[in-house]
């Protein structure tokens, strides 16, 4: 029986073209890109080409791209780096951010930065009026706003352009965590109007352990890692040239394929959502139906513990998750689902299906064939579970 992988929001398989671009840089052209000899300069050229390709995919200039060790590092470089470089006294973020942002906010609070965590509405959106009120009260700038582009659990896509415009009108800086959206929806940093944007390669079929931070030209960022002054002095350490090359190739191909792949994935996502809501009583969708990532279907089932459902699906040949892979070991309700007003029992019955380039119509059809039976069996085994609200 074929295993159907539906956990692409956690990580994706490295696509063959990205892997092929990495292998020469792990073998013959393995030299340090800071070395002056011919081998080093070949590695430098590969790094420069990857930076150009990454910048082009984001609508940025090559000098605005800083390569990092992943999305969380990119987030921390943005938050701590902007706060320190510009003397930021206040950070405004949202209740549904990834823990990379929320835990960084906790650390900044301990350093004396005032942190405001904005609520979201039932669909998971930060409303412009909510941000406006926060910006107009309390301390004056310098302020940094960090609102994610798309949520990693429920797939909600924020109106970052409107939020960034408002922040800039009030003299604040704006960072967005775009780890889930880059490579999956059309994105241009100029159109978004942000000062900084974080991304991670393994979310769009690149390798793990490599990411990037877009930093708008003229924006100062204090480094988090000191050393040899690589990455324009913003991130020291010998660059992971092979990983960066894989990131650039995967991102370039993902962007090229968006016109055809996004509607295909959206159709499969809607097929899954509609099929579940039609065939399984007590099922509901988390997050906005319209403004959501093309590959995200976050569904909750009453009288079900999602951790048990994950195991049942695994036995049946389907791999999904209860939410963020970073908190998969926790039995506490998701902070994202709690923030959108979902009760504890309901939140514990939520499962995230995240589709990918390998997902086919027959995979969704087979899931819809087996899922109702698994749900019914689990409900029969656990009749005393609280009905989700």
ZAMARGU-4260 file (C-alpha; in steps of 0.2 Angstrom, whole numbers, plus 5000, padded with zeros to 4 digits):
<rodrens>
0) 5000/5000/5000 | 5007/5017/4995 | 5010/5029/5009 | 5002/5046/5005 | 5012/5060/5013
5) 5000/5075/5018 | 5012/5084/5030 | 5020/5096/5018 | 5018/5111/5029 | 5030/5102/5041
10) 5043/5098/5028 | 5044/5093/5010 | 5054/5081/5000 | 5070/5089/4991 | 5065/5089/4973
15) 5077/5081/4961 | 5083/5096/4952 | 5088/5104/4969 | 5097/5089/4974 | 5106/5088/4958
20) 5112/5106/4960 | 5119/5102/4977 | 5129/5087/4973 | 5143/5095/4963 | 5146/5108/4978
25) 5147/5093/4990 | 5160/5085/4979 | 5172/5093/4967 | 5167/5111/4970 | 5167/5110/4989
30) 5179/5124/4992 | 5176/5139/5004 | 5168/5153/4994 | 5179/5166/5003 | 5195/5158/4997
35) 5204/5167/4983 | 5210/5152/4973 | 5200/5145/4958 | 5191/5132/4968 | 5185/5145/4980
40) 5180/5157/4966 | 5169/5143/4958 | 5160/5141/4975 | 5158/5160/4976 | 5151/5160/4959
45) 5138/5147/4964 | 5134/5157/4979 | 5132/5173/4969 | 5121/5164/4956 | 5110/5157/4970
50) 5108/5174/4978 | 5103/5182/4961 | 5090/5168/4958 | 5083/5169/4975 | 5082/5188/4974
55) 5073/5187/4957 | 5060/5175/4964 | 5056/5187/4978 | 5056/5203/4967 | 5071/5209/4977
60) 5089/5214/4974 | 5103/5202/4977 | 5111/5213/4990 | 5095/5212/5000 | 5096/5193/5003
65) 5105/5186/5018 | 5106/5167/5019 | 5103/5159/5036 | 5103/5142/5044 | 5084/5141/5042
70) 5067/5150/5045 | 5069/5152/5064 | 5086/5160/5062 | 5080/5172/5049 | 5065/5177/5060
75) 5077/5180/5075 | 5089/5189/5064 | 5075/5201/5059 | 5068/5204/5076 | 5083/5205/5087
80) 5093/5213/5073 | 5080/5227/5069 | 5077/5230/5088 | 5095/5232/5091 | 5100/5242/5076
85) 5086/5255/5077 | 5083/5256/5096 | 5066/5248/5094 | 5056/5250/5111 | 5041/5241/5106
90) 5036/5225/5096 | 5019/5222/5090 | 5014/5204/5084 | 4999/5193/5083 | 4993/5179/5094
95) 4994/5166/5080 | 5013/5168/5075 | 5025/5154/5074 | 5034/5150/5090 | 5050/5157/5082
100) 5042/5174/5083 | 5032/5172/5100 | 5047/5165/5109 | 5058/5179/5102 | 5046/5191/5108
105) 5047/5183/5126 | 5066/5185/5125 | 5064/5204/5120 | 5051/5207/5133 | 5064/5201/5146
110) 5076/5214/5139 | 5064/5228/5142 | 5055/5229/5125 | 5037/5232/5127 | 5027/5218/5118
115) 5009/5219/5112 | 5001/5203/5105 | 4986/5207/5094 | 4970/5196/5094 | 4964/5189/5078
120) 4946/5186/5072 | 4937/5170/5070 | 4945/5166/5053 | 4963/5170/5060 | 4965/5188/5053
125) 4973/5203/5061 | 4961/5217/5057 | 4968/5233/5051 | 4959/5243/5064 | 4966/5232/5078
130) 4984/5236/5072 | 4979/5254/5070 | 4973/5255/5088 | 4989/5247/5095 | 5000/5259/5085
135) 4990/5274/5091 | 4991/5269/5109 | 5006/5267/5122 | 5023/5272/5117 | 5028/5281/5102
140) 5040/5274/5089 | 5053/5266/5086 | 5041/5251/5084 | 5043/5235/5075 | 5028/5225/5069
145) 5029/5207/5065 | 5014/5199/5057 | 5016/5182/5048 | 5011/5181/5029 | 5002/5165/5031
150) 4998/5154/5046 | 5007/5137/5047 | 4992/5128/5055 | 4976/5135/5048 | 4983/5142/5032
155) 4976/5160/5034 | 4984/5173/5022 | 4985/5190/5030 | 4983/5206/5021 | 5001/5210/5024
160) 5002/5225/5011 | 4988/5234/5021 | 4996/5230/5038 | 5013/5236/5032 | 5006/5252/5024
165) 4998/5256/5041 | 5014/5252/5051 | 5025/5263/5039 | 5012/5277/5040 | 5014/5277/5059
170) 5033/5277/5058 | 5035/5258/5062 | 5046/5245/5054 | 5037/5229/5047 | 5044/5211/5046
175) 5034/5196/5040 | 5037/5177/5043 | 5033/5171/5025 | 5040/5153/5029 | 5024/5145/5024
180) 5019/5156/5009 | 5035/5158/4999 | 5035/5146/4984 | 5016/5142/4987 | 5008/5159/4982
185) 5013/5174/4971 | 5024/5185/4982 | 5034/5201/4978 | 5043/5210/4992 | 5040/5227/4984
190) 5022/5224/4982 | 5020/5218/5000 | 5030/5233/5006 | 5039/5225/5020 | 5056/5229/5028
195) 5061/5211/5031 | 5054/5194/5026 | 5059/5177/5032 | 5059/5160/5022 | 5065/5142/5024
200) 5070/5131/5010 | 5063/5115/5016 | 5045/5121/5015 | 5046/5122/4996 | 5056/5106/4991
205) 5073/5113/4996 | 5085/5106/5009 | 5083/5107/5028 | 5094/5119/5038 | 5095/5133/5026
210) 5084/5149/5024 | 5085/5167/5020 | 5080/5184/5026 | 5076/5198/5014 | 5081/5215/5021
215) 5076/5230/5012 | 5090/5241/5005 | 5094/5254/5018 | 5088/5244/5033 | 5100/5241/5046
220) 5101/5224/5055 | 5113/5220/5069 | 5120/5202/5067 | 5116/5188/5079 | 5131/5178/5074
225) 5148/5187/5073 | 5164/5181/5065 | 5171/5183/5047 | 5159/5195/5041 | 5150/5184/5028
230) 5133/5189/5021 | 5137/5208/5021 | 5142/5207/5039 | 5124/5201/5044 | 5127/5183/5047
235) 5145/5177/5050 | 5151/5159/5046 | 5156/5150/5030 | 5141/5149/5019 | 5132/5132/5016
240) 5134/5134/4997 | 5127/5117/4993 | 5111/5120/5003 | 5109/5138/4997 | 5111/5132/4979
245) 5097/5119/4983 | 5086/5133/4990 | 5088/5144/4975 | 5084/5130/4962 | 5069/5124/4972
250) 5062/5142/4974 | 5065/5146/4956 | 5056/5131/4950 | 5042/5133/4963 | 5039/5151/4957
255) 5039/5146/4938 | 5026/5132/4941 | 5014/5143/4952 | 5003/5147/4937 | 4999/5128/4934
260) 5003/5121/4951 | 4993/5133/4962 | 4976/5130/4954 | 4979/5111/4954 | 4983/5110/4972
265) 4969/5122/4977 | 4957/5110/4967 | 4963/5095/4977 | 4962/5105/4993 | 4944/5110/4990
270) 4940/5092/4985 | 4946/5086/5002 | 4937/5100/5012 | 4921/5097/5003 | 4922/5078/5004
275) 4925/5079/5023 | 4912/5091/5027 | 4899/5081/5016 | 4903/5064/5022 | 4908/5066/5041
280) 4896/5073/5053 | 4903/5085/5066 | 4917/5090/5055 | 4922/5109/5052 | 4935/5119/5044
285) 4947/5130/5054 | 4952/5146/5046 | 4946/5156/5031 | 4938/5146/5017 | 4943/5159/5004
290) 4960/5167/5010 | 4970/5152/5014 | 4986/5143/5007 | 4982/5132/4992 | 4989/5117/5000
295) 4981/5119/5018 | 4966/5110/5024 | 4964/5111/5043 | 4949/5101/5049 | 4942/5097/5066
300) 4931/5083/5071 | 4920/5082/5087 | 4922/5068/5099 | 4940/5065/5092 | 4957/5066/5099
305) 4968/5071/5084 | 4984/5063/5091 | 4974/5046/5090 | 4968/5050/5073 | 4985/5053/5067
310) 4990/5036/5072 | 4974/5028/5064 | 4978/5037/5048 | 4996/5031/5049 | 4991/5013/5050
315) 4979/5016/5035 | 4994/5024/5025 | 4991/5042/5027 | 5003/5054/5035 | 4996/5070/5042
320) 4999/5081/5058 | 4989/5089/5072 | 4998/5106/5068 | 5015/5113/5069 | 5029/5100/5069
325) 5038/5111/5082 | 5024/5107/5095 | 5019/5090/5089 | 5024/5082/5106 | 5012/5093/5116
330) 4995/5088/5121 | 4990/5106/5125 | 4977/5114/5113 | 4985/5124/5098 | 4988/5142/5103
335) 4982/5146/5085 | 4966/5137/5087 | 4963/5145/5104 | 4967/5162/5097 | 4953/5160/5084
340) 4940/5155/5098 | 4940/5136/5097 | 4937/5127/5113 | 4950/5116/5121 | 4941/5099/5116
345) 4937/5106/5098 | 4955/5111/5096 | 4962/5094/5102 | 4951/5087/5088 | 4960/5097/5074
350) 4970/5089/5060 | 4981/5098/5047 | 4982/5090/5030 | 4995/5099/5019 | 4996/5094/5001
355) 5011/5095/4989 | 5017/5093/4972 | 5016/5074/4973 | 4998/5074/4979 | 4987/5066/4966
360) 4968/5066/4964 | 4968/5047/4968 | 4976/5051/4985 | 4962/5062/4990 | 4949/5050/4984
365) 4957/5036/4994 | 4958/5047/5010 | 4940/5051/5008 | 4936/5033/5007 | 4945/5028/5023
370) 4943/5043/5034 | 4924/5042/5038 | 4927/5024/5044 | 4942/5029/5055 | 4932/5043/5063
375) 4917/5032/5066 | 4928/5018/5074 | 4937/5031/5085 | 4921/5039/5091 | 4914/5022/5095
380) 4929/5018/5106 | 4928/5035/5115 | 4910/5039/5118 | 4913/5049/5133 | 4924/5063/5124
385) 4917/5080/5126 | 4908/5086/5110 | 4918/5100/5102 | 4911/5117/5101
</rodrens>
